[in-house]
Structures are given as C-alpha cells and as structure tokens.
Amino acid sequence: MKLYSDFAPRRTRQIVADVVAVALIAVSIAMGILVFSVVNELARFGRQMQDAGAGLQSSMTDVGGRLGGIPLIGESIRDPFDAASSAGETLQSAGQTEQDLILRAATALGIGVAAVPILILLLVWLLPRIRFATRATRTRQMIRVGLDVDLLALRALTNQKVGAIARIDPDPLGAWRRRDPEVMRQLANLELRSIGIRVP
C-alpha cells in the first residue's frame, strides 16, 4: 500500500494533514469525554436525593418498628412512620431515575460532541487519503506488470486538467494519435505526477 507521494512537497502536505487529523480526532474525543463528565456531574443531585430517601426510609422503618412494639398504642403510632418510610422510598426511586436520565443525556451529548467533528474530518481527510493510496498502489502495480507510456498518456488526456495538457502541446490528442514520443512522455509524466508516483 502506497500511503505517500514520491514528491516531497505533496508528501509533506500529506504527512502534515495526517498529523493534524489525528490531533483533531484526539481533541474531539477529549472534548466528548469532558462534556460527558460535566453533564454527568449533575447526577450528584440525584445521588444526594437517593441517599436522603434511603436514609429517611431506613430511619422511619427503624422508628416505626421500635414504636410498634409498644403495647396497646404501638400499631396506631407506627402508621405515620410507615407512610414516611414509603415517602423515603419514593424519594430514593426519584433520585435513581434522575441519575439514569442524566447519564443517558451525558452519554448522548458526549458522543455527539466527539462524533460530529470526527465524521466531518473523516469525510474531508480520510476519503481523499484512501482514494490517493488506492490509486497510487494500483498504478504502481500496473507499471510493474507493464503499463506503458501510451496508456499513461491516454489516461492523462482523460484525467488531467485541460490547461495542464495544453501546456504540453497545443494539440495533445493529435500528438497522441501520431504517437509523438516527447508529448507521450510528458503526458505520462503528468499523469504519474498527479498520482504521486515518480517516473521509473
């Protein structure tokens, strides 16, 4: 797999782009983790509510149990404490629900903050890099098995910009049909250079 151009200026740009892209991916992941941590910190109110509810439930159950043991009046005194214990359980459940909701929100926001820039970066940076590597690798393999100047020149006529071709010859197609060796060589060089391969 050919990852980088044979030509120093383009290779330098590719390396710099790769380093910047990896750094931006790392920053995006760090930002996603930071957002998750900040939003998830709001769950401490839910934890406090859950702890308070658990404490209230436990206390009221204990007090109700003790007072319930008093002969004659125990059962009637116990009822309000049982109701308070039930309220503590409700508070505990509400605290747990709040924590669950905040965790889901923190996860969604954290992933969103990290994923959106990474997806954009992959479209802008990774797809062109994959196209370059695929095209350069395939062309180099074709050269090894005998891709000739004629076919490379034809590919230049179909792939390259008209202005770049016109600088080689005012009538490049006519020169290709006449098999002008100099024009064919220059067109082949133009095609190879655009792919990032130095002329063998």
C-alpha positions in Angstrom: 0.0 0.0 0.0 1.4 3.3 -1.1 0.4 5.9 1.5 2.5 9.0 0.5 3.5 10.7 -2.7 7.0 10.3 -4.1 7.3 14.1 -4.4 8.4 16.0 -1.4 6.0 18.9 -1.4 2.9 16.8 -1.7 4.3 14.1 0.7 4.9 16.9 3.3 1.3 18.2 2.9 0.0 14.6 3.3 2.1 14.0 6.4 1.0 17.3 8.0 -2.6 16.6 7.1 -2.4 13.2 8.7 -0.8 14.6 11.9 -3.4 17.4 12.1 -6.3 14.9 11.5 -5.1 12.6 14.2 -4.6 15.5 16.6 -8.2 16.8 15.8 -9.6 13.3 16.4 -7.9 13.2 19.8 -9.2 16.7 20.7 -12.7 15.7 19.6 -12.6 12.6 21.8 -11.2 14.6 24.7 -14.0 17.2 24.3 -16.6 14.4 24.2 -15.2 13.0 27.5 -15.2 16.5 29.0 -18.8 17.2 28.0 -19.9 13.8 29.4 -18.1 14.4 32.7 -19.6 17.9 33.1 -23.1 16.8 32.3 -22.9 13.6 34.3 -21.8 15.7 37.3 -25.4 16.9 37.5 -26.3 13.4 38.6 -24.8 14.1 42.1 -28.1 15.8 43.0 -29.9 12.6 42.1 -27.4 10.6 44.2 -28.0 13.0 47.1 -31.7 12.6 46.7 -31.4 8.8 46.5 -29.2 8.8 49.7 -31.6 11.1 51.5 -34.5 8.8 50.5 -32.7 5.7 51.6 -31.7 7.4 54.9 -35.3 8.5 55.5 -36.7 5.1 54.7 -34.3 3.3 57.0 -34.8 5.7 59.9 -38.6 5.7 59.6 -38.7 1.9 59.3 -36.5 1.6 62.4 -38.5 4.1 64.5 -41.8 2.6 63.4 -40.5 -0.8 64.3 -39.5 0.2 67.7 -42.7 2.2 68.4 -44.8 -0.6 67.0 -43.5 -2.8 69.8 -45.1 -0.7 72.5 -48.1 -2.5 73.9 -51.6 -1.0 73.2 -50.6 2.1 71.2 -47.8 0.6 69.1 -49.8 -0.2 65.9 -51.6 3.2 65.7 -48.3 5.1 66.3 -46.5 3.0 63.6 -48.7 4.0 60.7 -47.3 7.6 60.2 -43.8 6.2 60.3 -44.6 3.6 57.7 -46.0 6.4 55.5 -42.9 8.4 55.9 -40.8 5.3 55.1 -42.8 4.9 51.9 -42.1 8.6 51.1 -38.4 7.9 51.6 -38.6 5.0 49.1 -40.3 7.3 46.6 -37.6 9.9 47.0 -34.9 7.2 46.6 -36.6 6.0 43.4 -36.8 9.6 42.0 -33.1 10.1 42.7 -32.3 6.9 40.8 -34.5 8.0 37.9 -32.8 11.4 37.7 -29.4 9.7 37.7 -30.4 7.4 34.8 -31.8 10.3 32.8 -28.7 12.4 33.3 -26.4 9.5 32.4 -28.3 9.0 29.1 -28.2 12.7 28.3 -24.5 12.9 29.2 -23.7 9.9 27.0 -25.6 11.2 24.1 -24.1 14.7 24.3 -20.6 13.3 24.8 -20.9 11.0 21.8 -22.4 13.8 19.7 -19.7 16.3 20.6 -17.0 13.8 19.7 -18.6 12.1 16.7 -19.8 15.0 14.6 -16.3 16.6 14.1 -14.8 13.2 13.6 -17.3 12.2 10.9 -16.7 15.5 9.1 -13.0 15.0 9.4 -13.2 11.5 8.0 -15.2 12.8 5.0 -12.8 15.7 4.3 -9.5 13.9 5.1 -9.8 10.1 5.2 -11.7 9.6 1.9 -9.2 11.5 -0.2 -6.3 9.8 1.5 -7.9 6.4 0.8 -8.5 7.4 -2.8 -4.9 8.5 -3.2 -3.5 5.3 -1.6 -5.7 3.1 -3.7 -5.0 4.9 -7.0 -1.2 5.1 -6.4 -0.9 1.5 -5.3 -2.9 0.2 -8.3 -1.0 2.4 -10.7 2.4 1.3 -9.3 1.3 -2.4 -9.6 0.2 -1.8 -13.2 3.6 -0.2 -14.0 5.4 -3.3 -12.6 3.4 -5.6 -14.9 4.0 -3.4 -18.0 1.8 -0.3 -18.1 3.3 1.6 -21.0 3.6 5.3 -21.8 0.9 5.1 -24.4 -1.8 4.1 -21.9 -0.5 6.6 -19.3 -0.6 9.4 -21.9 -4.2 8.4 -22.7 -5.1 8.4 -19.0 -3.6 11.9 -18.8 -5.8 13.1 -21.7 -8.9 11.8 -19.9 -8.0 12.6 -16.3 -5.9 15.8 -16.2 -7.0 19.4 -16.5 -7.2 20.9 -20.0 -4.8 23.8 -19.1 -2.1 21.4 -17.9 -2.4 19.3 -21.0 -2.4 22.3 -23.3 0.9 23.5 -21.8 2.5 20.3 -23.1 1.2 20.6 -26.7 -1.4 22.8 -28.5 -2.9 19.6 -30.0 -2.2 16.9 -27.4 -4.8 14.4 -28.8 -3.3 14.8 -32.3 0.2 14.3 -30.9 -1.1 11.2 -29.1 -2.6 9.8 -32.3 0.7 10.5 -34.1 2.5 8.8 -31.2 4.8 11.7 -30.7 7.3 10.3 -28.2 8.1 13.5 -26.4 4.4 14.5 -26.0 3.6 11.0 -24.9 6.3 11.0 -22.3 5.3 14.4 -20.9 1.6 13.3 -20.7 2.6 10.1 -19.0 4.8 12.1 -16.6 1.9 14.5 -15.9 -0.4 11.5 -15.1 2.1 9.8 -12.8 2.9 13.1 -11.0 -0.8 13.7 -10.3 -1.0 10.2 -8.9 2.1 10.8 -6.8 4.5 8.4 -8.5 7.9 9.4 -9.7 8.7 8.3 -13.3 10.6 5.0 -13.2 
